[in-house]
Amino acid sequence: RCGRKLIKTGDSSAELLRVCGKPFHKDRGVDRIKVNGAMKEANVQRWHYKKSSRSLERIVMVYKGKVSGIETGSR
C-alpha cells in the first residue's frame, strides 16, 4: 500500500514508481518467485520502501519490469 493505492504482483515498475515514488534503496539478488505459474529462482531487483522510522520496511521484487512479489522487512 502506498497512500490509498495498492500495488500488487503483475503491476509494472512504471506503475510502482508512479504510485509509490522512488525507493530509498535498490539492490539485486536471486529470489524464488512465481513465473508462468511455477516457482523458480530468478535474478530480481529488490526495491526497498519505508514510510517512517516506525513503519515496517516493504521490499518489492521486480522481475522483467513487473512486480513479482512483496515482502515485509524489519523496522
C-alpha positions in Angstrom: 0.0 0.0 0.0 1.3 3.4 -1.0 -1.1 6.0 0.4 -4.6 4.9 -0.6 -3.3 2.9 -3.7 -2.4 -0.7 -3.7 0.5 -2.3 -5.6 0.1 -6.0 -6.5 2.0 -8.6 -8.4 1.8 -8.1 -12.1 1.9 -4.3 -11.9 4.6 -2.6 -14.0 7.6 -1.0 -12.5 6.4 2.3 -14.0 3.2 2.0 -12.1 5.1 1.2 -8.9 7.2 4.4 -9.4 4.1 6.5 -10.2 2.2 5.2 -7.1 4.9 4.8 -4.5 7.7 7.0 -5.8 11.4 6.4 -5.8 12.6 3.7 -3.4 15.1 4.6 -0.7 17.3 1.7 -1.8 17.6 -0.8 -4.7 19.6 -4.0 -4.9 19.8 -7.2 -6.9 19.6 -10.8 -5.9 18.2 -14.2 -6.6 14.8 -15.0 -5.1 12.2 -17.7 -5.6 9.3 -16.2 -7.5 6.3 -17.5 -9.4 6.9 -17.3 -13.2 4.1 -18.5 -15.5 2.5 -20.4 -12.7 5.7 -22.2 -11.5 8.1 -21.3 -8.7 11.7 -20.8 -9.9 14.8 -19.0 -8.8 15.4 -15.8 -10.8 17.5 -12.7 -10.7 15.3 -9.9 -9.4 15.7 -6.2 -8.4 14.6 -5.5 -4.8 13.1 -2.1 -4.3 13.1 -1.0 -0.6 10.4 1.3 0.7 9.9 2.7 4.2 7.4 5.4 5.2 9.0 6.3 8.5 11.4 5.1 11.2 8.4 3.5 13.0 6.9 1.7 10.0 7.9 -1.7 8.6 10.1 -1.9 5.5 8.4 -3.2 2.3 10.6 -4.9 -0.2 9.1 -5.1 -3.7 10.7 -7.7 -6.1 10.8 -6.6 -9.7 11.4 -9.2 -12.5 11.5 -8.1 -16.1 9.8 -4.8 -15.4 6.9 -6.3 -13.4 6.2 -6.6 -9.6 6.8 -10.3 -8.9 6.4 -10.2 -5.1 6.2 -8.0 -2.0 7.8 -8.9 1.4 7.7 -7.2 4.7 11.1 -6.5 6.3 12.2 -5.1 9.6 11.6 -1.7 11.3 
